[in-house]
Amino acid sequence: MQKTRHSSVDQPFNVEKRLDYGTKGTPVEVLTNHVRLSLGDDAPGRKKVASDDAWWKTATIYTYHIDFIGKQNPAGRGPPQKGPPPAISKPKKYELLDDLFEEDKTLAKYKDRIAFDGQDTLYSRVPLEEFSLFNGCWKVGKKKNSTAGAGKKGKSEIAEELVAQITLQFASKITLKDIYKATMSEDPEEQENKMSAADKTALLYLLGAKFLTSKDPIFQMQGNKFFIFNEKAKSIPFQIGGFLICGFTISIVYSRGTVLLNAINVALPFYKHVKYLPGDRKFKQNEKVRFTLMDWIIECYQQINGKGRGPKRTAEPSSKDLNLFLTKNMDIKNLIKGLKVYRYYINYSVNSDGTPKPPSKMPAKGIVDFARETADSLKFKTLPSAMTKSAKSVAGEKEITVNTTSYFAKKYNIKLKYPDVKMVSLGGKNIVPAECLTIVPGQKLKGQIYDEKTMIDFTAIRPEEKFKLINNLALPPLTNALNSENKGKAGAVKFEFLKVPSRVIDAPVVQYKKSNVTYIDAPFGTKSTNGKAPSEETKGKWNLTNHQFIHTSKDIYNLRPIFINDSSREPPVTVLERLTASVKKFAKDAAAVDVNFDTSGRPILINEFSAPVRRRVDSGNEKGRGRGRGAPRGRGRGRGGFGGGGGRPSFVYEITPGEQQLVQLLEKIPEKVYILLVLNRGNDSAIYNRLKEIVDRRFGVLNSCVVWESFSKNSAQYNTNAVMKMNLKLQGTNHSLSDKDLELLIDKESGLPFLVIAADVTHYPEKDQNSIAAMVGSYERTFSKFPGDYLLQDQPGEEIISRIGEFVASRLDIYKANNKGKLPPKILYYRDGTSETQLSQVVKIEVKGLKEALRKYGSRKKGAKKYDPPVTCVVVAKRNLVRFKPLHENATNAEGKTVAVQSMGNVMPGTVVDREITSPAHFDFFLQSQQALAGTGVPCHYWCVYNENHFDSDYLQAISHALCYTFGRSSTSVKVVSPVYYADLLCTRAAQFFKANFEILSAEFQKERKNKDDVIVPTKLLPPVHKNIRSVMYYI
């Protein structure tokens, strides 16, 4: 019997509690990357254990607000600075705190009990003294005697004269005991509050402080990622001057009656600071071999010169080679700026006059740039005594002129190997030979990751290796951190990964026009019917051989290839001939899946197509050209420079000749034409964005992009992948589920299909710009068509869609038009991207807004029947830290048959876990739905937060699994339900529209703006897509 639903007036909109647990599928235990930290205080049958008195269970934590105020321009130095001082970067904050710990004995004593969150909070297990430090040069120790309490009378004038300030103020006191309370609570709101509670955050940061006391070097990045640099670490060289290394991160998870720790490996690139990386059999020789900045530069030179087509240069380069390299190569110039180095030649246990002093930490200096001078060419005056080790002055001595080479030889007994190579500037007059510097360990490699293949290959490891890696990386420091204060007492904590129950549910049957794909369970290793792969590897994976799409366009479209060249230099004449042949082959491959094109039209060549070019103008006169995004050679000042004119320059954006030609073509395009945009260069996102903004958004002409390098190979697989997208844009259906499986999504009473909708939000399409939300929705019974809409949110970084009601009418209009005027009887809403601490906001804002919009739509006509369909909302977390490892190859299913429960080293597609690592209160489950073709599969975490349809676990798990098989542009199941995938793609396309016009609009706005508070109208920043394709999956 269906429960009575609340009226719109008193409807509470609370997060759904767990209804039940799933029962269907083949049961089997799997390993998960969780360890049990402790039973909850309220766990049934819990007994007192020795670890109950451990610091991580009993400690009181003092939290402090720490404020860093950046430098202001001192009086008389440069123009006065307007507004607040610039913010201090996160790395600089960590550096400042390191100085504090180094120079304050009290702080140093409790270093393993104080943690910093990288922003503005200190967590301490001991009470600290509040302070304000005024610090002009960021050397804290000398300012200790001038510290003043914040706000004390008479000190304001001092604060104005000083350049920077650090203040520490007490904020609150929390206890770690609360972490272990209410672990059995079935109140979703209480559990959601626990997920974001300060005690949980404090414990994680304090564990991090313990990790940093490791005997081995350990790098802390992004607050909660740790990389131990020892011989057991996994690392490889990466890009120019860097290396990849595996580290780990941990998080706290609440399950029923239990507090768990989730540990997982992570990878980041760092600057190479030693000669031999972990894994090299010579790694221990690093203790005897100094790796200088010059060694690093030479390695970079050899890397870059070894990548070209010419002869490989592995021998040591000459000084002439290096100087040319340092002058011309932009990669090395960009990498070197800001790089922290040590001056190893300085003795920090001796004063400048030669007298001994307490040893101090070697300070790091940041590189400004390469200097023009070499050690031989740079000469300066100094006293002869200054070049002795003692540096004691001699009465009556006179200055002499020396060069840097002789100075280092006499003062430090360092004979330079490269005296005629450019030195590096550390700021001011501090210019040092590169071979006299070493790189500070643990610096993240600057710039973008462009070697994506190496990154993927490095991180794509199978569960067996992954769990060993986590075990070796994370569990030892975690064990040491929790037991560090145990001092040999009983009750030391030991960890092992949890075994949890799972179930492998059946794959749905995939339906094509006259054939289907059915997976039949069999024992592990059984040969599949095609004999090429084991049977278990075919679950959720098939090819299109002998299959045709269910529905294709009855109209035969004219396929018009347009070759997009971003250069003014025309490609070879043979290119268009080859393109004609490739288009014929493409049409043949398309016909094999029953998509037919007319290829009689000849290819069109468009040269000089790029994003609009920025041109500088002064007082109405042209003074030079720069380049906008995507133009050849990127941005630049252009030939005109910035001289002349006397006034402040302004900029305009010129439309390229190629864009003008394309627009003219589109203005005259006839009906039933499908444009095939063939990109000469496929790695320029600005060109792609501009094309989509013009052809999709502005003109609404159906189109697809292919990359010439790939398209010209005439690969049937490449062509078929492209055709799958094209058929969807032509409103065809590639594949669907069998009628039996589709019954899950058909209302039994009315016979109408559900309305399945999905929404996603993408943030910061440009710096400081508002987020973009998108929603897609089904409208027919194959659940293969999901058109959608997008909108600009009200704020940057705004995740919750407060204006969700604006999406509803268009989704219902399309559904109604395709279902004989009837509205959907039930609605299933998948929401992607929100965190586990925002579940209640999704219900109270988004679900509420959705319900109100549905009722409003139903009441638009007088006398219309009340429309208030039941809604079920499921939040999807496709990025999470949970991983599974299979423990068995086979298990026994409900029919008593032995069937495979692992594939490719991973758990089987269709594996569901809804016990022991799930929430004690929420209605959630994990589903791993895809074959992991490489590495370790990632399960999706589904949270049913609202459930007016009263769907139970088995139903939600089955329907979510089935929807992973309906993704129209793939012949595999995917890792998340298809509607969510579509919503994500629509968000991406909307962001591309936004980026394509942003710079032009910003430049125009700056000229037209009258008030400083004026902003660009949202409909200008992100206009709606053209009406011709609004109900089409143009974004696919």
Buried (B, 14 or more C-beta within 10 A) or exposed (E): EEEEEEEEEEBEBBBBBBBEBBEBBBBBBBBBBBBBBBBBBEBEEBEEBEBBEBBBBEBEBBBBBBEBBBBBEEEEEEEEEEEEBEEBEBBBBEBBBBBBBBBBEEBEEBBBBBBBBBEEBBBBBBEBEEBBBBBBEBEBEEBEEEBBEBEEEEBEEEBEEBBBBBBBEBBEEBEBBBBBEBBBBBBBEEBBEBBEBBBBBBBBBBBBBBBBEBEEBBBBBEBBBBBBBEBBBBBBBBBBBBBBBBBBBBBBBBBBBBBBBBBBBBBBBBBBBBBBBBEBEEBEEBEEEEBBBBBBBBBBBBBBBEEEEEEEBEEEBEBEBBBEBBEEBEBBBEBBEEBBBBBBBEEEEBEEEBEEEEEEEEBBBBBBBBBEBBBBBBEEEEBBBBBBEEBEBEEEEEEEEBBBBBBBBBBBEBEBEBBBBBBBBBEEEEBBBBBBBBBBBBBBBBEEBEBEEBBEBBBEBBBEBBBEBBBBBBBBBBBBBBBBBBEEEEEEBEBEBBEBBBBBBBBBBBBBBEEBBEBEBBBBEEEBEEEEEBBBBBBBBBBBEEBBBBBBBEEEBBBBBBBBBBBEEEBEEEBBEBBBEBBEBBBEBBBBBBBBBBBEEEBBBBBBBBBBBBBBBBEEEEBBBBBBBBBBEEEEEBEBEEEEBEEEBBBBBEEBBBBEBBBEBBEEBEEEBBBBBBBBBBEBBBBBBBBBBBBBBBBBBBBBBBBBEBBBEBBBEBBBBBBBBBBBBBBBBBBBBBEEBBEBBBBEEEEBBBBBBBBBBBBEBBEEBBBBBBBBBBBBBBBBBBBBBBBBBEEBEBBBBBBBBBBBBBBBEBBBEBBEEEBBBBBBBBBBBBEBEBBBBBBBBBBBBBBBBBBEBBEEEEEEEEBBBBBBBBBBBBEBBBBBBBBEBBBEBEEEEBBBBBBBBBBBBBBBBBBBBBBBBBBBBBBBBBBBEEBBBBBBBBBBBBBBBEBBBBBBBBBBBBBBBBBBBBBBBBBBBBBBBBBBBBBBBBBBBBBBBBBBBBBBBEEEEEEEEEEBEEEEBBBEBBEEBBBBBBBB
